[in-house]
Amino acid sequence: MAVVALAFAALFALQKPIGTWLFQRAMEQNTARDTFAGLEDGLHVGLCGTGSPMANLDRAGPCNFVVAGKLMFVVDIGEGGSRNLNLMGINPGQLDGVLLTHFHSDHIDGMGPLMLNHWVRGTNTAPLPVYGPSGVEAIVDGFNAAYATDDTYRTAHHGEDVAPSSGGGAQALPFEMSEDSPMVFERDGLKVTAFKVPHDPVDPAVGYRFDYKGRSICISGDTKKSANLESVCRGANLIVHEALQMEMVSDMQDILSANGNDSAAKIMLDIRDYHASPQDAAESAQAAGAQMLVLSHLVPPLPNAYLYPAFLGDAPDRFDGKLVVGEDGMLFSLPSSGDTIEQRELM
């Protein structure tokens, strides 16, 4: 017993030097981490945010990053998404752009930190490119206006070598939607196609398909069950699809109503008519012939994996491939040299 007491006393006495050493070791490891550089040639999709506007400590707002060869994009940037990119070893300074699916606040409210990190972590001399359907100009203009004063502080403090005055903010790159799904980006073997999804009254609302060296990924954005998604994503290897568990949200509505919170109860009623259930997503992935379905933008919040079977319901019976409930930090890799999909954790 005396030996244990002495050991604890020694640890306490050495807390400062041990803490300093631990901090230095962590900094050495984290600052040298570069997930992007270590990825083999192929398509990769990482989940930097799998949550929704509902509070969830373990999930940032909607955020995905896609790597194709030497190109890297973020699809939607919800609150906390930029933080998770950094925690996953992804340097926002290396981004080639952002693709927005629509302009709901939870899909854009992480834009400010991402613009800042793109600028100063990459010493970029040009603003962050932001692709989106028509209307993206107003979104980007608003963020640029909100951060314009801060940009001047950064350059004045750190200088042009670190924070070039030409590199702050973002640049809107709008595209027009039509009955056909437009190709919004094509370079170095990567093709990015936008497709309409039903999310009324939100209009425009799109998803994206990425094709690179025979591998393909689709990201749904926010949508009801969509025949157009099933058509455009036919043959995709992996689909990242939003999911709202209707029965759970209905239970939330009843409880909120019983507690006299009628406004919140009305929201729980309304959101069920413009989102897809896990079962809907599974049926769409089956119709598209996907190998893997990853559920994201999860509603309601799921504090632990014990709730996953209740969330999924009978969705696993409606899809023949692998079904994954997405979590922040997951990375899915589709090497160009084969037909496998590899999964690992970056957080």
N, C-alpha and C positions, 0 to 999 in steps of 0.2 A: 504493500500500500504506500509506503514511504517513497519507493522508487517511482511509482506512478505520479505521486505528488511532485517529486523533484523534476520529472520529465515535463509536466504541465508548467511548472514554474520556469523551466528553461525556455520552453516555447514562448511563454509570455514575455520573458526578458528579451528574447531575440526576435520579437514580433516585427520590429522596425526593419532590421536588415533582411529577415526572411521575406517580408512583404515587398521590400524594394527589389530583391532578387526575382521573386515571382512575377512582379510587374514587368521587369526588364525582359524576362524570358518570354512572357506573353506578347510583348510588343515586338520582339524579334520574330516570333513565329507569325503573328498576324500581319505585320507590315510586309512580310515576304510572300504572303499567300496570294496566288494569282490563279484562280480556278479557270478563267478563260484561256490562259496560255497552256494549261495542262490538258485541254479537251482534244480528243482525237478528231480527225476529219469526219464530219457527219452533221446531223441535226440534233440539237439538244434543247430541251425546254425545262426551265427551272421555275419553281413556284415561290415567288417572293412575297406573295400575299394571297391567302385563300379565304379571307373573311368577307364581311359585309358591313353595312352601317351599324349593325348590332354589336355592342361591345364584346370583345373576346380577347383576353390577355395573350393568347397563344397564336393569334392570327392577325396579320396586317390586312389592310384593305386590298382589293383585287389588284394583283400584280404578277406578271409573268415575264421571264426573259427567254429569248430564243437566240441560239447561236447556230449559224450555218457557215462552216469553214472559218473564215476570218471576219465575218460580219456578225454583229450582235445588236438586237433590238429589244426594247421593253414594250410589252403590250399591256396598256393601262397602268396607272401608277396611283394606287390608293394610299391612304395615310399609312405610314410605316414601311412602305415598299422600298424606299431608298435606303432606309436603315437596314432592312433585311438583305438588300443587294450587297452592302458592305460586309455584313456578317457572313454571307455566303462566299466571300472572296471574289466578288465581282466589282470591278472598278467602274463606276458610272462614267468616268472620263473616257472610257474606251467605247462607249455606245455610238452606234451609227444612227440612232434615232428612236423615237417613241411612236407607237401606233395606238391610237385611241379608238375604242369600239363605239363609244357614245359619250355623252357629256353629263351624265349623272355625277353628282358631287363625289361619291365614293370611288369613282374611277379616275378622278383627276386631282384629288385634294393632296396628293403627295408630289405634285409637280414642282413646287417651289424648292424643296430640298434636292430633288433630282437635278434641276437646272443648276443649282449651286455646285453640286458634286461633279456634274459633267464639266463645268467650267474650270474650277480650281484644281480638281484632282487630275485633270488631263491637260492643264494649261492650254485649253482650247481657245483658239482665236476666232472661232465662229460659233454662233448660238446653237443650241440643241435642236435638231430637226424634229418636228412633231407632225406626223401624218394623221389625217383624219378626214371624215366626210365633211362636206361644206358646212360651215359654222365653226370649224376649229379655229378660224382666224380670231373670232371674238374671244374664245377661251384663252388663246395664247397671248393676245393683246392684254387681257386682264391680268394674267400672271406677270407679264413683263412690266406692266404699270405698277403692280404691287411691290415688285422687287427692284425697281429701278433705283431707288434711293440707296438700298442696301448694296447694290452693285458698285455705286460710287465709293462707298466706304471700303469695300474689299480692295478695289484697285488703289485707293489712296493709302491704305495700310500696308498691303503686301507688295505693291508695285506691279508694273506691266509684265515683268518676267513670270510672275506667279498668277496674276489675275488680269490678263490682257483686257483692256476696256472694250475691245471688239467681240469678246467671247461670252459675255454674260447673257442670260435670258434664253429665249427659244425663238425658233422661226417656224411659222405655220406653213404646212405643205398640204393644202386641201385637194381632195379628189372628188369627182362627181360620180354618184351612184346612178346606175341605169338598170334595165331589166337583166342585162348581162353583168356578170361579176367582173369588175375591172381589175387589171393587174396594176398594183400601186407601186411596186418596186421590182426591178430586175437587174441583177448585177452579180458577176462572179459565180454563176451557176444557181443563184437563189432567185426564186420567183415567189412574190407575195401577192396573193389575190384577196380582195375584199368581197364579202357577200352579205346581202341583206338578211336580217333576222327580225322576227316580229317581237317588238317590245313596246307597243303602243301604250300610252300616248307619246313615248319617246321616239322621235324621228328626226334625224337618221339614227339607226342602230345597225351595227355590222359585226361580223366575225371575220377572222382571217385564216387563210390557208397558206402554209409555207411548204414549198417543194424544193428539194436540194439533193442532187445526185441519187435519185431513185427513192428517197425517203420523204415522208410527208407528215405534217402535223396540222391539226385544225384547233383553233381557239374560238369558242362560241360567242364570247361576250355575253351580255344579258339577253335572254330570249325565252319565249315560250317554245314548246316543241315545234321544230321547224323542218318542214319538208325541203326548203331550200338548202338548209345546212346539210341534210342527208344527201342531197344531190351533189352539191359542190364538194363535199368532203368524202365522196365515194372513193374507196380505196385508200383513204388515209391510214397510216400506221397507228397513229395515236390522236385521240380527241380529248382536249381539255374542255369540259362542259360544266356550266353552272348548274346548281341543284338546290332546290328548296323543298323541304319535306312538308307536304301539305297538311298531313294529320297533326304533326307537331305544332305547326304555326296556327292551325285551328284551335288546338288546345291552349296556346298562348292567348289567342283572341278571347276565348271563353274566360280564362283566368283574369285577364285585364279588365274585361267587362264586369265580372263579378266584383272586382275591386274598385269599380267606379271610374276607371281610366278609359273613358269612351273614345278619346282621340287615338290613343295607342291601339285600342282594339280595332278601330276602323282601319288603321294602317295595316294591321295583320290580315284583315279581310281583303284589302285592296291589293296587296303585293302578291296574292295567290293567282291573280289573273294575268300576270305578265312575266312569270318565271316558269321554269321547267322543273318537274319533280325528278328525283333519282331514277324512277321508273321510266319517265319520258326520255331522259338522257340515255338510259340503257337501250331503249327501243331505237333511238336515233343512231347510236353507235352500231347496233346490230344491222340496221338498214344500210348504213354506210359501209359495212364490212370492215370496220376497224379492228386492229389487233388488241388495242388497249384503250380503256376509257378511264380518265382521271377526273374526278368530281372536284369542283372548286367553287368559290363564291358561295360558301355553305351557309344556308339559313335553315334553322336557327343556329346560334352558336353551339358548338360541341366541345365541352370542357375536357373530355377525355375519350379515348378510343372505345371505351365500354359502351358508348351510345351509338357506335357506328351501325350495328345490325338494326337497331330501331330506326335510324336515319335512312338506311338503304331500303328497308321493307323487302319486297320481292324483286328489286332491281337486278340482283345477281342471276335470277332465273330468266331474265329477258335479254341477256347478253352473253354470247358464247366466249368472248375474250376475257382478258384480265381486267377486273374492275378495282380501282384504287380510290379511296377517300383521300383527297389531297391534304397535305400538311405543309406549312411554311418550311422552306428549306429543302424540299425534295427536288431532285434533279433526275430527269429521264433522258437517256442518251440513245440515239439511233445511229450507229456507225454506218458510214457510207459503204463499208466493205461487206456488209451482211444484212440479215433481216431480223436481228435481235433488238430488243429494247431492254436497256440496262437501267436499274434504279438504284440511287444512293441518296444519302442525306448529307447536306452541306452545313447544317446548323445543329 
